[in-house]
Amino acid sequence: MRYALLILLLLTPGLVRAQAEALENPGAVSAIQERRFRMHHELMLGVGVLPANAYYKGLVGTVGYTYHFNDTFAWQVGRGTYSYNLQTSLRRQLERDFNTSPNAAAFQDQVQWMVGSDLIWSPLYGKMAFLNASVLHVEAFLLGGGTVVKLDRDGGFRPGINVGLGVRLFTGKTLSLRLDVTNNAVFTGPSRVIQVPQIQFGTAFNFGATE
C-alpha cells in the first residue's frame, strides 16, 4: 500500500500537467459546409476582348451552354464567339508610311469567329465576407478543350486548343457572374501556331439547379 501511494503521488503532477495541456490544445476540429448553390444547365452570355495582337484588337461576344454533371465536373457543350476587330495605330502607320499591303500575311491572322467545346473542373468553392455586410459565394475553375477558328487568312478554318481558368461569383440560385481568361493555340500551318488570348466577362443563367 505504501508503494502504491508513493507511485500515485509521483504520477499526480504529470497527470495534472497532461490534462492542462489537453485543455489548452484540444486538437484540430474542422467542419466542411455543403455548397449553397449548385449548377445544372447553364446558359452564358459574355463580352470580352482579344488583346494580344499588335495589328488589331478584337471586341468579342460569346454565347455558350454548359451541362454540370456534379459540383466538380462540367462540360461546356458548345460556345460561339464573334469578334469585331479594330485596327491599331501600328497597322495604320505601316500601311500609310511603308506602303504595307492590307493583304500582308501578318494582317490576316485576325479572328473573325470561333466555336468550340471544353471540359471544366471546379476544385475550389468557398464563401467570404464583404465589408462584414454580406457573404459572397465564389468558385474557381479550370477549363480545356478544342476550338475551330475562322481567320481572315485565305478565308479558311483552323483548329486550336483552348485552355484557361475562371472565377464565378454566385448572386443567387439562378444567376452567377463569370470571369474567364483563356488562350487558344491556333494551328495555321505545318509549323506555325498563333496564340489568341481572350479575357471575357459573362452572365450565366442557371436552370434546374438546387439550393
CYANA upper distance limits for C-alpha pairs under 8 A (distance plus 0.5 A):
  1 MET  CA      5 LEU  CA      6.70
  2 ARG  CA      6 LEU  CA      6.64
  3 TYR  CA      7 ILE  CA      6.67
  4 ALA  CA      8 LEU  CA      6.66
  5 LEU  CA      9 LEU  CA      6.67
  6 LEU  CA     10 LEU  CA      6.78
  7 ILE  CA     11 LEU  CA      6.71
  8 LEU  CA     12 THR  CA      6.56
  9 LEU  CA     13 PRO  CA      8.22
 10 LEU  CA     14 GLY  CA      8.41
 11 LEU  CA     15 LEU  CA      6.83
 12 THR  CA     16 VAL  CA      6.72
 13 PRO  CA     17 ARG  CA      6.62
 14 GLY  CA     18 ALA  CA      6.64
 15 LEU  CA     19 GLN  CA      6.71
 16 VAL  CA     20 ALA  CA      6.75
 17 ARG  CA     21 GLU  CA      6.78
 18 ALA  CA     22 ALA  CA      6.70
 19 GLN  CA     23 LEU  CA      6.80
 20 ALA  CA     24 GLU  CA      6.80
 21 GLU  CA     25 ASN  CA      6.54
 22 ALA  CA     26 PRO  CA      5.68
 22 ALA  CA     27 GLY  CA      8.46
 35 ARG  CA    125 TYR  CA      8.22
 36 ARG  CA    211 GLU  CA      5.94
 37 PHE  CA    170 PHE  CA      7.92
 37 PHE  CA    172 GLY  CA      7.97
 37 PHE  CA    173 LYS  CA      6.47
 37 PHE  CA    209 ALA  CA      8.28
 37 PHE  CA    210 THR  CA      7.18
 37 PHE  CA    211 GLU  CA      5.36
 38 ARG  CA     71 ASP  CA      7.06
 38 ARG  CA    173 LYS  CA      8.10
 38 ARG  CA    209 ALA  CA      6.13
 38 ARG  CA    210 THR  CA      6.20
 38 ARG  CA    211 GLU  CA      6.70
 39 MET  CA     68 HIS  CA      6.57
 39 MET  CA     70 ASN  CA      8.20
 39 MET  CA     71 ASP  CA      7.65
 39 MET  CA    206 ASN  CA      6.70
 39 MET  CA    207 PHE  CA      8.12
 39 MET  CA    208 GLY  CA      8.25
 39 MET  CA    209 ALA  CA      5.70
 39 MET  CA    210 THR  CA      8.01
 40 HIS  CA     67 TYR  CA      6.47
 40 HIS  CA     68 HIS  CA      5.30
 40 HIS  CA     69 PHE  CA      7.66
 40 HIS  CA     70 ASN  CA      8.23
 40 HIS  CA    206 ASN  CA      7.07
 40 HIS  CA    207 PHE  CA      6.73
 40 HIS  CA    208 GLY  CA      6.26
 40 HIS  CA    209 ALA  CA      5.60
 41 HIS  CA     65 TYR  CA      7.98
 41 HIS  CA     66 THR  CA      6.65
 41 HIS  CA     67 TYR  CA      5.59
 41 HIS  CA     68 HIS  CA      6.94
 41 HIS  CA    206 ASN  CA      6.13
 41 HIS  CA    207 PHE  CA      5.51
 41 HIS  CA    208 GLY  CA      6.86
 41 HIS  CA    209 ALA  CA      7.93
 42 GLU  CA     65 TYR  CA      6.17
 42 GLU  CA     66 THR  CA      5.51
 42 GLU  CA     67 TYR  CA      6.88
 42 GLU  CA     68 HIS  CA      8.24
 42 GLU  CA    204 ALA  CA      6.73
 42 GLU  CA    205 PHE  CA      6.05
 42 GLU  CA    206 ASN  CA      5.17
 42 GLU  CA    207 PHE  CA      6.89
 43 LEU  CA     63 VAL  CA      8.03
 43 LEU  CA     64 GLY  CA      6.44
 43 LEU  CA     65 TYR  CA      5.26
 43 LEU  CA     66 THR  CA      7.10
 43 LEU  CA    204 ALA  CA      6.06
 43 LEU  CA    205 PHE  CA      5.64
 43 LEU  CA    206 ASN  CA      7.13
 44 MET  CA     62 THR  CA      8.33
 44 MET  CA     63 VAL  CA      6.14
 44 MET  CA     64 GLY  CA      5.64
 44 MET  CA     65 TYR  CA      6.79
 44 MET  CA     66 THR  CA      8.50
 44 MET  CA    202 GLY  CA      6.87
 44 MET  CA    203 THR  CA      6.17
 44 MET  CA    204 ALA  CA      4.76
 44 MET  CA    205 PHE  CA      6.79
 45 LEU  CA     61 GLY  CA      8.13
 45 LEU  CA     62 THR  CA      6.29
 45 LEU  CA     63 VAL  CA      5.23
 45 LEU  CA     64 GLY  CA      7.24
 45 LEU  CA    202 GLY  CA      5.91
 45 LEU  CA    203 THR  CA      5.94
 45 LEU  CA    204 ALA  CA      6.97
 46 GLY  CA     61 GLY  CA      6.22
 46 GLY  CA     62 THR  CA      5.42
 46 GLY  CA     63 VAL  CA      6.89
 46 GLY  CA    200 GLN  CA      6.85
 46 GLY  CA    201 PHE  CA      5.97
 46 GLY  CA    202 GLY  CA      4.27
 46 GLY  CA    203 THR  CA      6.71
 47 VAL  CA     59 LEU  CA      8.07
 47 VAL  CA     60 VAL  CA      6.10
 47 VAL  CA     61 GLY  CA      5.04
 47 VAL  CA     62 THR  CA      6.69
 47 VAL  CA    200 GLN  CA      6.08
 47 VAL  CA    201 PHE  CA      6.12
 47 VAL  CA    202 GLY  CA      6.77
 48 GLY  CA     59 LEU  CA      6.52
 48 GLY  CA     60 VAL  CA      5.62
 48 GLY  CA     61 GLY  CA      7.01
 48 GLY  CA    198 GLN  CA      7.57
 48 GLY  CA    199 ILE  CA      5.96
 48 GLY  CA    200 GLN  CA      4.49
 48 GLY  CA    201 PHE  CA      6.49
 49 VAL  CA     57 LYS  CA      7.65
 49 VAL  CA     58 GLY  CA      5.95
 49 VAL  CA     59 LEU  CA      5.20
 49 VAL  CA     60 VAL  CA      6.05
 49 VAL  CA    198 GLN  CA      6.37
 49 VAL  CA    199 ILE  CA      6.06
 49 VAL  CA    200 GLN  CA      7.02
 50 LEU  CA     57 LYS  CA      6.23
 50 LEU  CA     58 GLY  CA      5.19
 50 LEU  CA     59 LEU  CA      7.02
 50 LEU  CA     60 VAL  CA      7.73
 50 LEU  CA    196 VAL  CA      7.39
 50 LEU  CA    197 PRO  CA      6.52
 50 LEU  CA    198 GLN  CA      5.36
 50 LEU  CA    199 ILE  CA      7.26
 51 PRO  CA     57 LYS  CA      5.98
 51 PRO  CA     58 GLY  CA      7.30
 51 PRO  CA    197 PRO  CA      7.45
 51 PRO  CA    198 GLN  CA      7.46
 51 PRO  CA    199 ILE  CA      8.39
 52 ALA  CA     57 LYS  CA      7.80
 52 ALA  CA    196 VAL  CA      7.49
 52 ALA  CA    197 PRO  CA      6.98
 53 ASN  CA     57 LYS  CA      6.98
 53 ASN  CA    196 VAL  CA      8.34
 54 ALA  CA     88 THR  CA      7.56
 54 ALA  CA     90 LEU  CA      7.72
 54 ALA  CA     91 ARG  CA      8.37
 55 TYR  CA     87 GLN  CA      6.51
 55 TYR  CA     88 THR  CA      5.77
 55 TYR  CA     89 SER  CA      8.30
 55 TYR  CA     90 LEU  CA      6.78
 55 TYR  CA     91 ARG  CA      5.61
 55 TYR  CA    107 PHE  CA      7.12
 56 TYR  CA     85 ASN  CA      6.70
 56 TYR  CA     86 LEU  CA      5.87
 56 TYR  CA     87 GLN  CA      4.91
 56 TYR  CA     88 THR  CA      5.59
 56 TYR  CA     91 ARG  CA      8.13
 56 TYR  CA    110 GLN  CA      7.75
 57 LYS  CA     85 ASN  CA      6.16
 57 LYS  CA     86 LEU  CA      5.83
 57 LYS  CA     87 GLN  CA      7.15
 57 LYS  CA     88 THR  CA      7.49
 58 GLY  CA     83 SER  CA      5.87
 58 GLY  CA     84 TYR  CA      5.92
 58 GLY  CA     85 ASN  CA      4.84
 58 GLY  CA     86 LEU  CA      6.77
 58 GLY  CA    111 VAL  CA      8.27
 59 LEU  CA     83 SER  CA      5.95
 59 LEU  CA     84 TYR  CA      5.57
 59 LEU  CA     85 ASN  CA      6.76
 59 LEU  CA     86 LEU  CA      8.38
 60 VAL  CA     81 THR  CA      6.92
 60 VAL  CA     82 TYR  CA      5.96
 60 VAL  CA     83 SER  CA      4.84
 60 VAL  CA     84 TYR  CA      6.69
 61 GLY  CA     81 THR  CA      6.09
 61 GLY  CA     82 TYR  CA      6.01
 61 GLY  CA     83 SER  CA      7.24
 62 THR  CA     79 ARG  CA      7.38
 62 THR  CA     80 GLY  CA      6.04
 62 THR  CA     81 THR  CA      4.83
 62 THR  CA     82 TYR  CA      7.10
 63 VAL  CA     79 ARG  CA      6.19
 63 VAL  CA     80 GLY  CA      6.04
 63 VAL  CA     81 THR  CA      7.25
 64 GLY  CA     76 GLN  CA      7.70
 64 GLY  CA     77 VAL  CA      8.19
 64 GLY  CA     78 GLY  CA      6.01
 64 GLY  CA     79 ARG  CA      4.51
 64 GLY  CA     80 GLY  CA      6.84
 65 TYR  CA     76 GLN  CA      6.39
 65 TYR  CA     77 VAL  CA      6.39
 65 TYR  CA     78 GLY  CA      6.11
 65 TYR  CA     79 ARG  CA      7.05
 66 THR  CA     74 ALA  CA      7.27
 66 THR  CA     75 TRP  CA      6.03
 66 THR  CA     76 GLN  CA      4.48
 66 THR  CA     77 VAL  CA      5.99
 66 THR  CA     78 GLY  CA      7.71
 67 TYR  CA     74 ALA  CA      6.16
 67 TYR  CA     75 TRP  CA      5.80
 67 TYR  CA     76 GLN  CA      6.79
 67 TYR  CA     77 VAL  CA      7.36
 68 HIS  CA     73 PHE  CA      6.81
 68 HIS  CA     74 ALA  CA      4.63
 68 HIS  CA     75 TRP  CA      6.85
 69 PHE  CA     73 PHE  CA      6.30
 69 PHE  CA     74 ALA  CA      5.91
 69 PHE  CA     75 TRP  CA      8.20
 70 ASN  CA     74 ALA  CA      7.52
 71 ASP  CA    122 SER  CA      7.83
 72 THR  CA    121 TRP  CA      6.17
 72 THR  CA    122 SER  CA      5.28
 72 THR  CA    123 PRO  CA      6.61
 73 PHE  CA    119 LEU  CA      8.06
 73 PHE  CA    120 ILE  CA      6.28
 73 PHE  CA    121 TRP  CA      5.41
 73 PHE  CA    122 SER  CA      6.88
 74 ALA  CA    119 LEU  CA      6.56
 74 ALA  CA    120 ILE  CA      5.50
 74 ALA  CA    121 TRP  CA      7.12
 75 TRP  CA    117 SER  CA      8.20
 75 TRP  CA    118 ASP  CA      6.54
 75 TRP  CA    119 LEU  CA      5.16
 75 TRP  CA    120 ILE  CA      6.43
 76 GLN  CA    117 SER  CA      6.09
 76 GLN  CA    118 ASP  CA      5.49
 76 GLN  CA    119 LEU  CA      6.48
 76 GLN  CA    120 ILE  CA      7.49
 77 VAL  CA    117 SER  CA      5.80
 77 VAL  CA    118 ASP  CA      7.26
 78 GLY  CA    115 VAL  CA      7.70
 78 GLY  CA    116 GLY  CA      6.29
 78 GLY  CA    117 SER  CA      5.39
 78 GLY  CA    118 ASP  CA      8.21
 79 ARG  CA    115 VAL  CA      6.08
 79 ARG  CA    116 GLY  CA      5.95
 79 ARG  CA    117 SER  CA      6.74
 80 GLY  CA    113 TRP  CA      7.94
 80 GLY  CA    114 MET  CA      6.26
 80 GLY  CA    115 VAL  CA      4.91
 80 GLY  CA    116 GLY  CA      7.23
 81 THR  CA    113 TRP  CA      5.91
 81 THR  CA    114 MET  CA      5.57
 81 THR  CA    115 VAL  CA      6.82
 82 TYR  CA    112 GLN  CA      6.72
 82 TYR  CA    113 TRP  CA      4.84
 82 TYR  CA    114 MET  CA      7.10
 83 SER  CA    111 VAL  CA      7.02
 83 SER  CA    112 GLN  CA      5.84
 83 SER  CA    113 TRP  CA      6.20
 84 TYR  CA    112 GLN  CA      7.82
 85 ASN  CA    110 GLN  CA      8.09
 85 ASN  CA    111 VAL  CA      8.49
 85 ASN  CA    112 GLN  CA      8.37
 87 GLN  CA     91 ARG  CA      6.93
 87 GLN  CA     92 ARG  CA      7.61
 88 THR  CA     92 ARG  CA      7.08
 89 SER  CA     93 GLN  CA      6.54
 90 LEU  CA     94 LEU  CA      6.72
 91 ARG  CA     95 GLU  CA      6.74
 92 ARG  CA     96 ARG  CA      6.51
 93 GLN  CA     97 ASP  CA      6.14
 93 GLN  CA     98 PHE  CA      8.00
 94 LEU  CA     98 PHE  CA      5.62
 94 LEU  CA     99 ASN  CA      7.07
 94 LEU  CA    100 THR  CA      6.17
 95 GLU  CA     99 ASN  CA      5.29
 95 GLU  CA    100 THR  CA      5.01
 95 GLU  CA    101 SER  CA      6.95
 95 GLU  CA    102 PRO  CA      7.57
 96 ARG  CA    100 THR  CA      8.01
100 THR  CA    104 ALA  CA      7.57
102 PRO  CA    107 PHE  CA      7.19
103 ASN  CA    107 PHE  CA      7.06
103 ASN  CA    108 GLN  CA      7.14
104 ALA  CA    108 GLN  CA      7.13
105 ALA  CA    109 ASP  CA      7.69
105 ALA  CA    153 ARG  CA      7.76
108 GLN  CA    151 LEU  CA      7.43
108 GLN  CA    152 ASP  CA      5.36
108 GLN  CA    153 ARG  CA      5.02
108 GLN  CA    154 ASP  CA      8.43
109 ASP  CA    151 LEU  CA      6.34
109 ASP  CA    152 ASP  CA      6.57
109 ASP  CA    153 ARG  CA      6.41
110 GLN  CA    151 LEU  CA      6.02
110 GLN  CA    152 ASP  CA      6.08
110 GLN  CA    153 ARG  CA      8.12
111 VAL  CA    149 VAL  CA      7.40
111 VAL  CA    150 LYS  CA      6.53
111 VAL  CA    151 LEU  CA      5.18
111 VAL  CA    152 ASP  CA      7.16
112 GLN  CA    149 VAL  CA      8.17
112 GLN  CA    150 LYS  CA      5.99
112 GLN  CA    151 LEU  CA      6.07
112 GLN  CA    152 ASP  CA      7.24
113 TRP  CA    149 VAL  CA      6.62
113 TRP  CA    150 LYS  CA      5.88
113 TRP  CA    151 LEU  CA      7.99
114 MET  CA    147 THR  CA      7.16
114 MET  CA    148 VAL  CA      6.20
114 MET  CA    149 VAL  CA      4.99
114 MET  CA    150 LYS  CA      6.67
115 VAL  CA    147 THR  CA      6.17
115 VAL  CA    148 VAL  CA      5.96
115 VAL  CA    149 VAL  CA      7.21
116 GLY  CA    145 GLY  CA      7.80
116 GLY  CA    146 GLY  CA      6.05
116 GLY  CA    147 THR  CA      4.64
116 GLY  CA    148 VAL  CA      6.64
117 SER  CA    145 GLY  CA      6.15
117 SER  CA    146 GLY  CA      6.28
117 SER  CA    147 THR  CA      7.24
118 ASP  CA    143 LEU  CA      6.70
118 ASP  CA    144 GLY  CA      5.64
118 ASP  CA    145 GLY  CA      4.49
118 ASP  CA    146 GLY  CA      7.05
118 ASP  CA    162 ASN  CA      8.23
119 LEU  CA    143 LEU  CA      6.05
119 LEU  CA    144 GLY  CA      6.08
119 LEU  CA    145 GLY  CA      6.63
120 ILE  CA    141 PHE  CA      7.15
120 ILE  CA    142 LEU  CA      6.24
120 ILE  CA    143 LEU  CA      4.90
120 ILE  CA    144 GLY  CA      7.32
121 TRP  CA    141 PHE  CA      5.98
121 TRP  CA    142 LEU  CA      5.79
121 TRP  CA    143 LEU  CA      6.80
122 SER  CA    139 GLU  CA      7.46
122 SER  CA    140 ALA  CA      6.36
122 SER  CA    141 PHE  CA      4.60
122 SER  CA    142 LEU  CA      6.92
123 PRO  CA    139 GLU  CA      8.48
123 PRO  CA    140 ALA  CA      7.41
123 PRO  CA    141 PHE  CA      6.96
124 LEU  CA    139 GLU  CA      5.93
124 LEU  CA    140 ALA  CA      5.79
124 LEU  CA    141 PHE  CA      7.54
125 TYR  CA    137 HIS  CA      8.05
125 TYR  CA    138 VAL  CA      6.29
125 TYR  CA    139 GLU  CA      4.67
125 TYR  CA    140 ALA  CA      7.09
126 GLY  CA    137 HIS  CA      6.40
126 GLY  CA    138 VAL  CA      6.01
126 GLY  CA    139 GLU  CA      6.83
127 LYS  CA    135 VAL  CA      6.96
127 LYS  CA    136 LEU  CA      5.80
127 LYS  CA    137 HIS  CA      4.90
127 LYS  CA    138 VAL  CA      6.45
128 MET  CA    135 VAL  CA      6.09
128 MET  CA    136 LEU  CA      5.77
128 MET  CA    137 HIS  CA      7.27
128 MET  CA    138 VAL  CA      8.49
129 ALA  CA    133 ALA  CA      7.52
129 ALA  CA    134 SER  CA      6.30
129 ALA  CA    135 VAL  CA      5.12
129 ALA  CA    136 LEU  CA      6.71
130 PHE  CA    134 SER  CA      5.84
130 PHE  CA    135 VAL  CA      6.55
130 PHE  CA    136 LEU  CA      7.30
136 LEU  CA    169 LEU  CA      7.71
136 LEU  CA    170 PHE  CA      7.75
136 LEU  CA    171 THR  CA      8.42
137 HIS  CA    169 LEU  CA      6.56
137 HIS  CA    170 PHE  CA      6.00
137 HIS  CA    171 THR  CA      8.26
138 VAL  CA    167 VAL  CA      7.64
138 VAL  CA    168 ARG  CA      6.11
138 VAL  CA    169 LEU  CA      5.21
138 VAL  CA    170 PHE  CA      6.72
139 GLU  CA    167 VAL  CA      6.34
139 GLU  CA    168 ARG  CA      5.74
139 GLU  CA    169 LEU  CA      7.30
140 ALA  CA    165 LEU  CA      8.06
140 ALA  CA    166 GLY  CA      6.30
140 ALA  CA    167 VAL  CA      4.99
140 ALA  CA    168 ARG  CA      6.79
141 PHE  CA    165 LEU  CA      6.19
141 PHE  CA    166 GLY  CA      5.82
141 PHE  CA    167 VAL  CA      6.82
142 LEU  CA    163 VAL  CA      8.32
142 LEU  CA    164 GLY  CA      6.47
142 LEU  CA    165 LEU  CA      4.84
142 LEU  CA    166 GLY  CA      6.91
143 LEU  CA    162 ASN  CA      8.47
143 LEU  CA    163 VAL  CA      6.23
143 LEU  CA    164 GLY  CA      5.91
143 LEU  CA    165 LEU  CA      6.43
144 GLY  CA    161 ILE  CA      8.08
144 GLY  CA    162 ASN  CA      5.94
144 GLY  CA    163 VAL  CA      4.79
144 GLY  CA    164 GLY  CA      6.98
145 GLY  CA    161 ILE  CA      6.52
145 GLY  CA    162 ASN  CA      5.68
145 GLY  CA    163 VAL  CA      7.09
146 GLY  CA    159 PRO  CA      8.02
146 GLY  CA    160 GLY  CA      6.39
146 GLY  CA    161 ILE  CA      5.21
146 GLY  CA    162 ASN  CA      6.07
147 THR  CA    159 PRO  CA      6.35
147 THR  CA    160 GLY  CA      5.36
147 THR  CA    161 ILE  CA      6.40
147 THR  CA    162 ASN  CA      6.90
147 THR  CA    184 ASN  CA      7.95
148 VAL  CA    157 PHE  CA      7.05
148 VAL  CA    158 ARG  CA      6.20
148 VAL  CA    159 PRO  CA      5.16
148 VAL  CA    160 GLY  CA      6.51
149 VAL  CA    157 PHE  CA      6.06
149 VAL  CA    158 ARG  CA      5.61
149 VAL  CA    159 PRO  CA      6.69
149 VAL  CA    160 GLY  CA      7.51
149 VAL  CA    186 VAL  CA      7.89
150 LYS  CA    155 GLY  CA      7.65
150 LYS  CA    156 GLY  CA      6.68
150 LYS  CA    157 PHE  CA      5.19
150 LYS  CA    158 ARG  CA      6.92
151 LEU  CA    155 GLY  CA      6.76
151 LEU  CA    156 GLY  CA      6.82
151 LEU  CA    157 PHE  CA      7.03
151 LEU  CA    158 ARG  CA      7.94
152 ASP  CA    156 GLY  CA      7.95
158 ARG  CA    186 VAL  CA      7.01
158 ARG  CA    187 PHE  CA      6.62
158 ARG  CA    188 THR  CA      6.53
159 PRO  CA    186 VAL  CA      6.38
159 PRO  CA    187 PHE  CA      6.37
159 PRO  CA    188 THR  CA      8.39
160 GLY  CA    184 ASN  CA      6.42
160 GLY  CA    185 ALA  CA      5.70
160 GLY  CA    186 VAL  CA      4.59
160 GLY  CA    187 PHE  CA      6.41
161 ILE  CA    184 ASN  CA      5.91
161 ILE  CA    185 ALA  CA      5.72
161 ILE  CA    186 VAL  CA      7.17
162 ASN  CA    182 THR  CA      7.30
162 ASN  CA    183 ASN  CA      6.15
162 ASN  CA    184 ASN  CA      4.88
162 ASN  CA    185 ALA  CA      7.01
163 VAL  CA    182 THR  CA      6.09
163 VAL  CA    183 ASN  CA      6.14
163 VAL  CA    184 ASN  CA      7.21
164 GLY  CA    180 ASP  CA      7.71
164 GLY  CA    181 VAL  CA      6.11
164 GLY  CA    182 THR  CA      4.44
164 GLY  CA    183 ASN  CA      6.68
165 LEU  CA    180 ASP  CA      6.50
165 LEU  CA    181 VAL  CA      6.15
165 LEU  CA    182 THR  CA      6.91
166 GLY  CA    178 ARG  CA      7.44
166 GLY  CA    179 LEU  CA      5.89
166 GLY  CA    180 ASP  CA      4.82
166 GLY  CA    181 VAL  CA      6.58
167 VAL  CA    178 ARG  CA      6.28
167 VAL  CA    179 LEU  CA      5.84
167 VAL  CA    180 ASP  CA      7.26
168 ARG  CA    176 SER  CA      7.12
168 ARG  CA    177 LEU  CA      6.07
168 ARG  CA    178 ARG  CA      5.01
168 ARG  CA    179 LEU  CA      7.04
169 LEU  CA    176 SER  CA      6.04
169 LEU  CA    177 LEU  CA      5.61
169 LEU  CA    178 ARG  CA      7.00
170 PHE  CA    175 LEU  CA      7.05
170 PHE  CA    176 SER  CA      4.82
170 PHE  CA    177 LEU  CA      6.95
171 THR  CA    175 LEU  CA      6.26
171 THR  CA    176 SER  CA      5.76
171 THR  CA    177 LEU  CA      7.91
172 GLY  CA    176 SER  CA      7.26
173 LYS  CA    206 ASN  CA      7.76
173 LYS  CA    209 ALA  CA      7.71
173 LYS  CA    210 THR  CA      7.77
173 LYS  CA    211 GLU  CA      6.73
174 THR  CA    205 PHE  CA      6.14
174 THR  CA    206 ASN  CA      5.02
174 THR  CA    207 PHE  CA      6.93
174 THR  CA    209 ALA  CA      8.04
175 LEU  CA    203 THR  CA      7.82
175 LEU  CA    204 ALA  CA      6.30
175 LEU  CA    205 PHE  CA      5.44
175 LEU  CA    206 ASN  CA      6.46
176 SER  CA    203 THR  CA      6.66
176 SER  CA    204 ALA  CA      5.72
176 SER  CA    205 PHE  CA      7.25
176 SER  CA    206 ASN  CA      8.27
177 LEU  CA    201 PHE  CA      8.05
177 LEU  CA    202 GLY  CA      6.37
177 LEU  CA    203 THR  CA      5.31
177 LEU  CA    204 ALA  CA      6.47
178 ARG  CA    201 PHE  CA      6.27
178 ARG  CA    202 GLY  CA      5.47
178 ARG  CA    203 THR  CA      6.70
178 ARG  CA    204 ALA  CA      7.50
179 LEU  CA    199 ILE  CA      8.12
179 LEU  CA    200 GLN  CA      6.35
179 LEU  CA    201 PHE  CA      5.17
179 LEU  CA    202 GLY  CA      6.87
180 ASP  CA    198 GLN  CA      8.42
180 ASP  CA    199 ILE  CA      6.49
180 ASP  CA    200 GLN  CA      5.71
180 ASP  CA    201 PHE  CA      6.95
180 ASP  CA    202 GLY  CA      8.47
181 VAL  CA    197 PRO  CA      8.01
181 VAL  CA    198 GLN  CA      6.38
181 VAL  CA    199 ILE  CA      5.22
181 VAL  CA    200 GLN  CA      6.96
182 THR  CA    197 PRO  CA      6.24
182 THR  CA    198 GLN  CA      5.78
182 THR  CA    199 ILE  CA      7.12
183 ASN  CA    195 GLN  CA      7.16
183 ASN  CA    196 VAL  CA      5.98
183 ASN  CA    197 PRO  CA      4.56
183 ASN  CA    198 GLN  CA      6.46
184 ASN  CA    195 GLN  CA      6.32
184 ASN  CA    196 VAL  CA      5.47
184 ASN  CA    197 PRO  CA      6.69
185 ALA  CA    193 VAL  CA      6.84
185 ALA  CA    194 ILE  CA      6.38
185 ALA  CA    195 GLN  CA      5.27
185 ALA  CA    196 VAL  CA      6.90
186 VAL  CA    193 VAL  CA      5.94
186 VAL  CA    194 ILE  CA      5.78
186 VAL  CA    195 GLN  CA      6.76
186 VAL  CA    196 VAL  CA      7.82
187 PHE  CA    191 SER  CA      8.50
187 PHE  CA    192 ARG  CA      6.64
187 PHE  CA    193 VAL  CA      5.08
187 PHE  CA    194 ILE  CA      7.16
188 THR  CA    192 ARG  CA      6.18
188 THR  CA    193 VAL  CA      6.28
188 THR  CA    194 ILE  CA      7.60
189 GLY  CA    193 VAL  CA      7.60
